Amino acid sequence: MVKPSSRFNPILLCLLILAGLNALAYAPSLYAPFVFDDFINIVENPAMREAGSGQASLLALAQPRLYSRRPLAYLSFALNLRLFGLDPLPFHALNLLIHICNSFLVFGLLLVALRSREWRGFSTRAPWLGVVSGALLWSLHPVQVQAVTYIVQRMTSMATLFYLLALFLAVQARRQFRSSLKITLGLGAAAITLLGFMTKEILVTLPLALLLAEFCLFDDPRPLRQRKSWLIPAVLALAAYAALLVLYGPEILREIGIYSKKFTLGAGDRLLTQARVIAHYLSLLAWPDPSRLNLDPQWTMSKGLFLPKVTFPALVFILGLVVLGFRWLKTRPLAALALLFFFLALLPEAGFFPLDPGFDHRLYLPSVAILALAGAAWTRPGPWRKARLSLFALSVIFLGALTFSRNLTWSDDVRLWQDTVKKSPGSVRAWTNLAKHLTDLGRYPEAIFAGRKAIALEPCATDALSNLGGAWLGLREFAAARQSFAQALKCDPNYETARAGLDLADQLEQDLHFPSPLPPPAEADDPTGAGWRFRRGFSRMRDRRYAEAVRNLKRATRLQPDFGEAYLFLSKSCLELHQRQAAQAALQKAQALLPGDPRVIYLRERLPSPRE
């Protein structure tokens, strides 16, 4: 009689743990709205909307044009639009899937690293606990939230996916003895590198990462010039870069020129500032307090070694770590890999180009080696192992809870921008966006306060002036609204949003078409009430997030079947989604509940009857 096998696949178990814990920690991110640059790159991007709706070919996104040097990322956004429309949930679901795949790749690369280099106390045959611990420490760290939950930063997470996959294939090619298999894996790594470079330019450092892996992962006594295995994928990657630079180089140079006018600080001062930024990054990895995670951080630029005073100590600290990394190449190769890969992966966004000094999402790739190897070292066999394992388990729970909490902040746009202005009170962008979202929710007095804060910081902030005008419109203060829009036009005569705001003020004053709704019912502040759902649905409709609007407005009509305005705006949202039958059904309800309403007449003229 054959006994049933009790063997299990430890790799599969580890991958299930990674997928399950990350899905749990990032569950609130699925309900986060579009934020900040999501609108410029996706929601309000004409080329994206045309490709996503089927009016233009998806391949049109690959044509070289200004601000379109990342065609593969844009293609993924367009596919989301074509399949699911402007519903943020599928965008977030794909971002989370990419993050989970990245955690699998970190697991695989860490397994290769621990098996390639004998680490004292580790079993090279089955180092499962150390490997899954390292992957968990990286993937559940709260600093990764911005790269995963911020939809447009799929550029970062997807590029990291290609980077790690290319690195994994290249390392596997290095370990092969058969030339045919070595070349096949090398070509695969080069092809993946090409795709990654079309997602984000951070893959430019991959050839140097391959050289670093050669030193740190393979104990080969031969001189480097005789070790040609690592050269195959590196040379192929460089050839791919050269081809892409020919195609996209002119547009990249044009964009650098535009940003150079915005950031006038010299290259030397930018690099000095980066010493402080990188020191801050390292402190975030060590202590990811949510109060230190910020969507739009403010940085005081360094203008010399001692201005501000912490510049010089930060510079000495960073240079010391780099020197230590090189000194450890022979004696502690895995520790050297963790340090040097961190600085290498930061290079493309670390001050050489005119960019904002620092954002949390830039740590996504650089933190891979340092966090993964730290997690593996924490759980390795040795003295006090039980205590260390218990402490690590508590740390994973703590980090997962922090990540979950940070995702809850991202799941509500007002809460996110309130968090941002609390941490960056001098950020014009933060106050401007807070004013916009408060206006969308009908919280006009708060929106006016936020808008005035932005204008006090920058009197000619046209977006802030336009948002302030919108808040005044919500309160029916048409004179104040016109003053704000006129000021925006004075600052920028070509600012079409302000010109449209002036026209809208005239329309609303005459009560034409679709004025803002009357103040909501008394239960508007109750999240379980119809009024609250109506206000949320109306704000999403104004934000062109029609799928979300439909969900909320349908809920409002179920909670209050005689809510005429909810049916009215439900009809309009369905019409924008080309759901004509649903729009017609909602309009019939609105017409019965709001007889003679001019807005119903306006919609009826836009919406043909079922017979037509």
C-alpha positions as CSV (number, residue, x, y, z in Angstrom):
1,M,0.0,0.0,0.0
2,V,1.4,3.4,-1.0
3,K,1.4,5.9,1.8
4,P,0.4,9.5,0.8
5,S,3.3,11.8,0.5
6,S,3.7,14.3,3.4
7,R,6.1,16.4,1.4
8,F,5.2,20.0,0.5
9,N,6.7,22.6,-1.7
10,P,8.4,25.2,0.5
11,I,8.8,27.7,-2.3
12,L,5.0,27.6,-3.1
13,L,4.3,28.1,0.6
14,C,6.6,31.1,0.8
15,L,5.1,32.7,-2.2
16,L,1.6,32.2,-0.8
17,I,2.7,33.9,2.4
18,L,4.1,36.8,0.5
19,A,1.0,37.2,-1.7
20,G,-1.4,36.9,1.2
21,L,0.3,39.3,3.6
22,N,0.8,42.0,0.9
23,A,-2.8,41.7,-0.3
24,L,-3.9,42.2,3.3
25,A,-1.7,45.2,3.9
26,Y,-2.6,46.9,0.6
27,A,-6.3,46.1,0.7
28,P,-7.4,49.7,1.4
29,S,-5.4,50.9,-1.7
30,L,-7.9,49.3,-4.0
31,Y,-10.4,52.0,-3.1
32,A,-8.0,55.0,-3.4
33,P,-9.0,57.7,-5.9
34,F,-6.9,59.2,-8.7
35,V,-4.4,61.7,-7.1
36,F,-2.2,64.5,-8.3
37,D,-0.2,63.5,-11.4
38,D,-2.7,60.7,-12.1
39,F,-4.9,63.4,-13.7
40,I,-2.2,64.9,-15.9
41,N,-0.9,61.5,-17.1
42,I,-4.1,59.5,-17.3
43,V,-7.5,61.1,-16.6
44,E,-6.9,64.4,-18.5
45,N,-4.3,63.1,-21.0
46,P,-5.9,63.5,-24.5
47,A,-3.7,60.8,-26.1
48,M,-4.4,58.4,-23.2
49,R,-8.1,59.0,-23.4
50,E,-8.2,58.5,-27.2
51,A,-6.2,55.2,-27.0
52,G,-8.1,54.0,-23.9
53,S,-11.5,54.6,-25.5
54,G,-10.5,53.0,-28.8
55,Q,-10.6,56.2,-30.8
56,A,-6.8,55.8,-31.5
57,S,-4.4,52.8,-31.7
58,L,-2.7,51.8,-28.6
59,L,0.6,51.9,-30.6
60,A,0.1,55.6,-30.9
61,L,1.3,56.0,-27.3
62,A,4.8,54.7,-28.4
63,Q,5.4,57.5,-30.8
64,P,8.1,59.9,-29.5
65,R,6.6,63.1,-28.2
66,L,7.2,65.4,-25.3
67,Y,6.5,63.8,-21.9
68,S,6.0,60.4,-23.5
69,R,9.3,58.7,-23.1
70,R,7.8,55.8,-21.1
71,P,5.5,54.2,-23.7
72,L,5.1,50.8,-22.0
73,A,3.8,52.4,-18.8
74,Y,1.4,54.5,-20.8
75,L,0.3,51.5,-22.8
76,S,-0.6,49.7,-19.5
77,F,-2.7,52.7,-18.4
78,A,-4.5,52.8,-21.8
79,L,-5.3,49.1,-21.5
80,N,-6.8,49.7,-18.1
81,L,-8.9,52.5,-19.6
82,R,-10.0,50.4,-22.6
83,L,-11.0,47.4,-20.4
84,F,-12.5,49.0,-17.3
85,G,-12.9,52.8,-18.0
86,L,-12.0,55.5,-15.5
87,D,-12.6,53.2,-12.5
88,P,-9.5,53.5,-10.2
89,L,-10.0,50.0,-8.7
90,P,-8.6,48.0,-11.7
91,F,-5.7,50.4,-11.9
92,H,-4.9,49.7,-8.2
93,A,-5.4,46.0,-8.6
94,L,-2.8,45.8,-11.3
95,N,-0.4,47.9,-9.3
96,L,-0.8,45.5,-6.4
97,L,-0.3,42.5,-8.6
98,I,3.0,44.1,-9.9
99,H,4.1,44.7,-6.3
100,I,3.4,41.0,-5.4
101,C,5.4,39.8,-8.4
102,N,8.2,42.1,-7.3
103,S,8.2,40.4,-3.9
104,F,8.5,37.1,-5.7
105,L,11.5,38.3,-7.6
106,V,13.1,39.6,-4.4
107,F,12.5,36.2,-2.9
108,G,14.2,34.5,-6.0
109,L,17.2,36.9,-6.1
110,L,17.8,36.5,-2.3
111,L,17.6,32.8,-2.7
112,V,20.3,32.9,-5.4
113,A,22.4,35.3,-3.3
114,L,22.4,33.1,-0.2
115,R,23.1,30.0,-2.3
116,S,25.9,31.7,-4.2
117,R,27.7,33.0,-1.2
118,E,28.0,30.8,1.9
119,W,26.7,32.9,4.8
120,R,27.7,31.7,8.2
121,G,24.9,29.9,9.8
122,F,22.7,29.5,6.7
123,S,21.8,26.3,5.1
124,T,22.4,26.8,1.4
125,R,20.1,23.9,0.6
126,A,17.0,25.3,2.4
127,P,17.3,28.9,3.6
128,W,13.6,29.4,3.3
129,L,13.0,31.3,6.5
130,G,15.8,33.8,5.8
131,V,14.6,34.3,2.2
132,V,10.9,34.8,2.9
133,S,11.9,37.1,5.8
134,G,13.9,39.3,3.6
135,A,11.2,39.5,0.9
136,L,8.6,40.3,3.6
137,L,10.7,43.1,5.2
138,W,11.1,44.8,1.8
139,S,7.5,44.3,0.5
140,L,5.7,45.2,3.7
141,H,7.8,48.3,4.5
142,P,5.5,51.4,4.6
143,V,8.0,53.4,2.5
144,Q,6.9,51.3,-0.5
145,V,3.2,52.6,-0.3
146,Q,3.7,55.6,-2.6
147,A,5.2,53.4,-5.4
148,V,2.3,51.0,-5.2
149,T,-0.8,53.0,-4.3
150,Y,0.0,56.1,-6.3
151,I,-1.4,54.9,-9.7
152,V,1.0,56.8,-11.9
153,Q,4.0,55.4,-10.0
154,R,3.3,52.1,-11.8
155,M,6.1,53.5,-13.9
156,T,8.4,52.9,-10.9
157,S,7.0,49.5,-9.8
158,M,6.8,48.1,-13.3
159,A,10.3,49.3,-14.2
160,T,11.5,47.6,-10.9
161,L,9.8,44.4,-12.1
162,F,11.8,44.4,-15.3
163,Y,15.0,45.4,-13.5
164,L,14.8,42.5,-11.1
165,L,13.7,40.0,-13.7
166,A,16.6,41.0,-16.0
167,L,19.0,40.8,-13.1
168,F,17.6,37.4,-12.2
169,L,18.0,36.0,-15.7
170,A,21.5,37.5,-16.0
171,V,22.6,35.9,-12.8
172,Q,21.1,32.6,-13.9
173,A,23.0,32.9,-17.2
174,R,26.2,33.4,-15.2
175,R,25.7,30.2,-13.4
176,Q,25.1,28.0,-16.5
177,F,27.8,25.9,-18.1
178,R,26.1,25.3,-21.5
179,S,26.9,28.1,-23.9
180,S,23.5,27.9,-25.7
181,L,21.6,28.3,-22.4
182,K,23.9,31.1,-21.3
183,I,23.3,33.0,-24.5
184,T,19.5,32.4,-24.4
185,L,19.2,33.7,-20.8
186,G,21.5,36.6,-21.7
187,L,19.3,37.5,-24.7
188,G,16.2,37.2,-22.4
189,A,17.8,39.6,-19.9
190,A,18.5,42.1,-22.7
191,A,15.0,42.0,-24.0
192,I,13.6,42.5,-20.5
193,T,16.0,45.4,-20.1
194,L,14.7,47.0,-23.2
195,L,11.1,46.7,-22.0
196,G,12.1,48.2,-18.6
197,F,13.8,51.2,-20.2
198,M,10.6,51.9,-22.1
199,T,8.8,52.0,-18.7
200,K,11.2,54.2,-16.7
201,E,14.9,55.2,-17.2
202,I,16.1,53.7,-13.9
203,L,17.2,50.6,-15.8
204,V,20.2,52.6,-17.1
205,T,22.2,51.4,-14.1
206,L,21.6,47.7,-14.8
207,P,24.9,46.9,-16.5
208,L,26.7,48.3,-13.4
209,A,24.4,46.2,-11.2
210,L,25.5,43.2,-13.2
211,L,29.2,44.1,-12.6
212,L,28.4,44.5,-8.8
213,A,26.7,41.1,-8.8
214,E,29.7,39.5,-10.4
215,F,32.0,40.8,-7.6
216,C,29.6,40.1,-4.7
217,L,27.8,36.8,-5.7
218,F,30.5,34.8,-7.4
219,D,33.7,33.7,-5.8
220,D,35.7,33.5,-9.0
221,P,39.5,33.8,-8.6
222,R,40.0,34.8,-12.3
223,P,40.7,38.4,-13.2
224,L,37.6,40.4,-14.3
225,R,38.8,40.6,-17.9
226,Q,38.7,36.8,-18.1
227,R,35.2,36.6,-16.8
228,K,33.1,37.2,-19.9
229,S,29.8,35.7,-18.7
230,W,28.6,38.9,-17.1
231,L,29.5,40.9,-20.2
232,I,26.9,39.2,-22.5
233,P,23.8,40.7,-20.9
234,A,25.6,43.9,-20.0
235,V,26.7,44.6,-23.6
236,L,23.3,43.6,-25.0
237,A,21.6,46.0,-22.5
238,L,23.9,48.8,-23.5
239,A,23.1,48.2,-27.2
240,A,19.3,48.4,-26.3
241,Y,19.9,51.7,-24.5
242,A,21.7,53.1,-27.5
243,A,18.8,52.2,-29.8
244,L,16.3,53.8,-27.5
245,L,18.3,56.9,-27.0
246,V,18.3,57.4,-30.8
247,L,14.5,57.2,-30.8
248,Y,13.7,59.1,-27.6
249,G,16.9,61.1,-27.0
250,P,15.6,64.4,-28.5
251,E,12.4,64.4,-26.5
252,I,14.4,63.6,-23.3
253,L,16.7,66.5,-23.9
254,R,13.7,68.9,-24.6
255,E,12.1,67.8,-21.3
256,I,15.4,68.3,-19.4
257,G,15.6,71.8,-20.8
258,I,12.0,72.6,-19.6
259,Y,12.7,71.3,-16.1
260,S,16.0,73.2,-16.0
261,K,14.1,76.5,-16.3
262,K,12.0,75.4,-13.3
263,F,14.9,74.3,-11.1
264,T,17.5,77.0,-11.4
265,L,19.9,75.6,-8.7
266,G,23.3,74.5,-9.9
267,A,24.3,70.9,-10.2
268,G,26.8,71.2,-7.3
269,D,24.2,72.5,-4.9
270,R,21.7,69.8,-6.1
271,L,24.3,67.1,-5.3
272,L,24.9,68.6,-1.9
273,T,21.2,68.6,-1.2
274,Q,21.1,64.9,-2.3
275,A,23.5,64.0,0.6
276,R,20.8,65.2,3.0
277,V,18.0,63.5,1.0
278,I,19.8,60.2,0.9
279,A,20.5,60.4,4.7
280,H,16.8,61.0,5.1
281,Y,16.0,58.0,2.9
282,L,18.2,55.7,5.1
283,S,16.5,57.0,8.2
284,L,13.1,56.2,6.7
285,L,14.2,52.6,6.1
286,A,15.4,52.3,9.7
287,W,12.3,54.0,11.2
288,P,9.3,54.4,8.9
289,D,7.2,56.5,11.2
290,P,4.0,57.4,9.2
291,S,4.5,61.0,10.3
292,R,7.6,61.1,8.2
293,L,6.0,59.7,5.0
294,N,4.9,62.5,2.8
295,L,3.3,62.7,-0.7
296,D,4.9,66.2,-1.3
297,P,7.9,66.8,1.0
298,Q,9.5,70.2,1.2
299,W,13.3,70.5,1.0
300,T,15.5,73.4,1.8
301,M,18.1,73.3,-0.9
302,S,21.8,73.3,0.2
303,K,23.8,76.3,-1.0
304,G,27.2,75.3,0.2
305,L,28.8,72.7,2.5
306,F,27.5,74.4,5.7
307,L,24.2,75.9,4.5
308,P,22.2,74.4,6.1
309,K,24.7,73.1,8.8
310,V,23.7,69.4,8.4
311,T,24.9,69.3,4.8
312,F,28.5,68.6,5.6
313,P,27.8,65.9,8.2
314,A,25.4,64.2,5.8
315,L,27.9,64.3,3.0
316,V,30.6,62.8,5.2
317,F,28.2,60.1,6.3
318,I,27.2,59.1,2.8
319,L,30.8,59.1,1.5
320,G,31.8,57.0,4.5
321,L,29.1,54.4,3.6
322,V,30.3,54.3,0.0
323,V,33.9,53.8,1.1
324,L,32.8,51.1,3.5
325,G,30.9,49.3,0.8
326,F,34.0,49.1,-1.4
327,R,36.1,47.9,1.5
328,W,33.6,45.1,2.2
329,L,33.7,43.8,-1.4
330,K,36.2,41.0,-0.5
331,T,35.5,40.5,3.2
332,R,31.7,40.9,3.4
333,P,30.4,40.8,-0.2
334,L,26.7,40.6,0.6
335,A,26.9,43.6,3.0
336,A,28.8,45.4,0.2
337,L,26.1,44.4,-2.3
338,A,23.4,45.9,0.0
339,L,25.2,49.2,0.4
340,L,26.5,49.7,-3.1
341,F,23.3,48.6,-4.8
342,F,21.4,51.2,-2.7
343,F,23.6,54.1,-4.0
344,L,23.8,52.7,-7.5
345,A,20.0,52.4,-8.0
346,L,19.5,55.9,-6.7
347,L,21.9,57.5,-9.2
348,P,19.4,58.2,-12.0
349,E,17.2,60.3,-9.7
350,A,19.8,61.6,-7.2
351,G,20.6,65.1,-8.4
352,F,22.2,64.9,-11.7
353,F,19.1,66.0,-13.5
354,P,16.8,69.0,-12.6
355,L,14.1,67.1,-10.6
356,D,12.4,67.6,-7.3
357,P,15.0,66.6,-4.6
358,G,13.2,63.6,-3.1
359,F,10.1,61.4,-3.0
360,D,9.4,58.2,-1.1
361,H,8.7,56.2,-4.3
362,R,12.3,56.6,-5.4
363,L,13.3,54.1,-2.6
364,Y,11.3,51.3,-4.2
365,L,14.2,49.8,-6.2
366,P,17.2,51.0,-4.2
367,S,15.8,49.5,-0.9
368,V,15.6,45.9,-2.4
369,A,19.1,44.6,-1.4
370,I,19.5,46.5,1.9
371,L,16.1,45.5,3.3
372,A,16.0,41.9,1.9
373,L,19.5,41.1,3.2
374,A,18.7,42.8,6.6
375,G,15.6,40.5,6.9
376,A,17.6,37.4,6.1
377,A,20.4,38.4,8.5
378,W,17.8,39.1,11.3
379,T,16.5,35.5,11.1
380,R,19.7,33.6,10.4
381,P,20.7,30.7,12.8
382,G,22.9,31.7,15.8
383,P,22.7,33.0,19.3
384,W,19.4,34.3,20.6
385,R,17.6,33.0,17.5
386,K,14.2,32.4,19.2
387,A,14.2,35.9,20.6
388,R,15.2,37.4,17.2
389,L,12.5,35.4,15.4
390,S,9.9,36.6,17.9
391,L,11.1,40.2,17.5
392,F,11.0,39.8,13.7
393,A,7.5,38.4,13.7
394,L,6.4,41.4,15.8
395,S,8.2,43.7,13.4
396,V,6.5,42.3,10.4
397,I,3.1,42.7,12.1
398,F,4.0,46.3,13.0
399,L,5.2,47.1,9.5
400,G,2.1,45.6,7.9
401,A,-0.1,47.6,10.2
402,L,1.7,50.8,9.3
403,T,1.4,50.0,5.6
404,F,-2.3,49.3,6.1
405,S,-2.7,52.6,8.0
406,R,-0.9,54.5,5.3
407,N,-3.0,53.0,2.6
408,L,-6.1,54.1,4.5
409,T,-4.8,57.6,4.3
410,W,-4.4,57.2,0.6
411,S,-7.9,55.8,0.2
412,D,-9.5,59.2,0.8
413,D,-8.2,62.2,-1.3
414,V,-9.2,64.8,1.4
415,R,-7.5,62.8,4.1
416,L,-4.4,62.4,2.0
417,W,-4.0,66.1,1.3
418,Q,-4.8,67.1,4.9
419,D,-2.0,64.8,5.9
420,T,0.3,66.4,3.3
421,V,-0.4,70.0,4.3
422,K,0.1,69.0,8.0
423,K,3.6,67.7,7.1
424,S,4.4,70.3,4.4
425,P,2.6,73.5,5.4
426,G,4.6,75.5,2.9
427,S,3.6,73.4,-0.1
428,V,1.5,75.4,-2.6
429,R,0.7,72.1,-4.4
430,A,-0.6,70.5,-1.3
431,W,-2.9,73.4,-0.3
432,T,-4.1,73.7,-3.9
433,N,-5.1,70.1,-4.2
434,L,-6.8,70.1,-0.8
435,A,-8.9,73.1,-1.9
436,K,-9.8,71.3,-5.1
437,H,-11.0,68.1,-3.4
438,L,-12.9,70.0,-0.6
439,T,-14.7,71.9,-3.3
440,D,-15.6,68.7,-5.0
441,L,-17.2,67.5,-1.8
442,G,-19.1,70.7,-1.3
443,R,-17.1,71.8,1.8
444,Y,-16.7,75.3,0.4
445,P,-15.7,77.3,3.5
446,E,-12.8,74.8,4.1
447,A,-11.9,74.9,0.5
448,I,-11.7,78.7,0.6
449,F,-9.4,78.5,3.6
450,A,-7.1,76.1,1.8
451,G,-7.1,78.1,-1.4
452,R,-6.2,81.3,0.5
453,K,-3.4,79.5,2.1
454,A,-2.0,78.5,-1.3
455,I,-2.3,82.0,-2.6
456,A,-0.6,83.5,0.4
457,L,2.4,81.3,-0.4
458,E,2.3,82.1,-4.1
459,P,0.0,84.9,-5.2
460,C,0.1,83.9,-8.8
461,A,-0.6,80.2,-8.3
462,T,-3.2,79.9,-11.1
463,D,-4.5,76.5,-10.1
464,A,-5.1,77.7,-6.6
465,L,-6.9,80.8,-7.8
466,S,-9.1,78.7,-10.1
467,N,-9.9,76.3,-7.2
468,L,-10.7,79.3,-5.0
469,G,-13.1,80.6,-7.7
470,G,-14.8,77.2,-7.8
471,A,-15.3,77.3,-4.1
472,W,-16.9,80.8,-4.3
473,L,-19.2,79.5,-7.0
474,G,-20.3,76.7,-4.7
475,L,-21.4,79.4,-2.2
476,R,-23.1,81.4,-5.0
477,E,-20.7,84.3,-4.3
478,F,-20.3,85.1,-8.0
479,A,-18.5,88.4,-7.6
480,A,-15.8,86.8,-5.5
481,A,-15.5,83.9,-7.9
482,R,-15.1,86.2,-10.9
483,Q,-12.4,88.1,-9.0
484,S,-10.4,84.9,-8.4
485,F,-10.8,83.8,-12.0
486,A,-9.8,87.2,-13.3
487,Q,-6.7,87.2,-11.1
488,A,-5.7,83.8,-12.5
489,L,-6.1,85.2,-16.1
490,K,-4.0,88.3,-15.1
491,C,-1.2,85.9,-14.0
492,D,-1.6,83.8,-17.1
493,P,-3.7,85.2,-20.0
494,N,-3.6,81.8,-21.7
495,Y,-5.1,79.9,-18.7
496,E,-8.2,78.4,-20.2
497,T,-9.5,76.9,-16.9
498,A,-10.0,80.4,-15.5
499,R,-11.6,81.6,-18.7
500,A,-14.0,78.6,-18.5
501,G,-14.6,79.5,-14.8
502,L,-15.8,83.0,-15.8
503,D,-18.2,81.5,-18.3
504,L,-19.4,79.0,-15.8
505,A,-20.1,81.9,-13.3
506,D,-22.3,83.5,-15.9
507,Q,-24.2,80.3,-16.5
508,L,-24.7,79.5,-12.9
509,E,-25.9,83.0,-12.1
510,Q,-28.6,82.6,-14.7
511,D,-29.4,79.1,-13.4
512,L,-28.7,77.3,-16.7
513,H,-28.0,73.7,-17.4
514,F,-26.3,72.0,-14.4
515,P,-25.8,74.3,-11.4
516,S,-24.3,72.8,-8.3
517,P,-27.0,71.0,-6.2
518,L,-28.8,72.6,-3.4
519,P,-27.4,72.0,0.1
520,P,-27.7,68.3,0.9
521,P,-30.2,66.7,3.2
522,A,-29.7,66.7,6.9
523,E,-28.2,63.2,6.8
524,A,-25.4,64.3,4.5
525,D,-22.7,63.9,7.2
526,D,-23.9,60.3,7.9
527,P,-21.8,57.9,5.7
528,T,-24.7,55.5,5.7
529,G,-27.2,58.1,4.5
530,A,-28.4,58.9,1.0
531,G,-27.2,62.5,1.2
532,W,-23.6,61.6,1.9
533,R,-23.7,59.1,-1.0
534,F,-25.2,61.8,-3.2
535,R,-22.5,64.4,-2.3
536,R,-19.7,61.8,-2.9
537,G,-21.2,60.7,-6.2
538,F,-21.7,64.3,-7.4
539,S,-18.1,65.2,-6.5
540,R,-16.8,62.2,-8.4
541,M,-18.9,63.2,-11.4
542,R,-17.4,66.7,-11.4
543,D,-14.0,65.0,-11.2
544,R,-14.9,63.0,-14.3
545,R,-14.6,59.8,-12.3
546,Y,-17.9,58.6,-13.7
547,A,-17.7,54.9,-12.7
548,E,-17.3,55.9,-9.0
549,A,-20.1,58.5,-9.4
550,V,-22.4,55.8,-10.7
551,R,-21.7,53.5,-7.8
552,N,-22.4,56.2,-5.2
553,L,-25.4,57.7,-6.9
554,K,-27.0,54.3,-7.3
555,R,-26.5,53.7,-3.6
556,A,-28.2,57.0,-2.9
557,T,-31.2,56.1,-5.0
558,R,-31.5,52.8,-3.2
559,L,-31.4,54.4,0.2
560,Q,-33.8,57.2,-0.9
561,P,-36.0,56.1,-3.9
562,D,-37.5,59.6,-4.3
563,F,-34.2,61.4,-4.5
564,G,-34.7,63.2,-7.8
565,E,-31.3,64.9,-8.1
566,A,-29.5,61.6,-7.5
567,Y,-31.3,60.1,-10.5
568,L,-30.5,63.2,-12.5
569,F,-26.8,63.1,-12.0
570,L,-26.8,59.3,-12.2
571,S,-28.3,59.8,-15.7
572,K,-25.6,62.3,-16.6
573,S,-22.8,60.0,-15.3
574,C,-24.1,57.0,-17.2
575,L,-24.3,59.1,-20.4
576,E,-20.6,60.0,-20.0
577,L,-19.8,56.3,-19.7
578,H,-21.9,55.6,-22.9
579,Q,-24.3,53.5,-20.9
580,R,-27.3,54.9,-22.7
581,Q,-30.0,52.5,-21.5
582,A,-29.0,53.1,-17.9
583,A,-28.9,56.8,-18.5
584,Q,-32.4,56.7,-20.1
585,A,-33.8,54.7,-17.2
586,A,-32.4,57.1,-14.6
587,L,-33.6,60.2,-16.6
588,Q,-37.2,58.8,-16.6
589,K,-37.1,58.6,-12.8
590,A,-35.6,62.1,-12.6
591,Q,-38.3,63.5,-14.9
592,A,-41.0,62.0,-12.8
593,L,-39.6,63.4,-9.6
594,L,-38.4,66.8,-11.0
595,P,-41.1,67.8,-13.5
596,G,-40.1,70.8,-15.5
597,D,-36.6,71.0,-14.2
598,P,-34.4,72.7,-16.9
599,R,-31.6,70.3,-16.2
600,V,-33.8,67.4,-17.1
601,I,-34.8,69.1,-20.3
602,Y,-31.1,69.7,-21.1
603,L,-30.2,66.1,-20.5
604,R,-33.2,64.9,-22.5
605,E,-32.0,66.9,-25.5
606,R,-28.6,65.2,-25.3
607,L,-30.0,61.7,-24.8
608,P,-32.1,60.2,-27.6
609,S,-35.2,58.3,-26.8
610,P,-35.0,54.4,-26.9
611,R,-36.8,54.4,-30.2
612,E,-34.1,56.5,-31.8
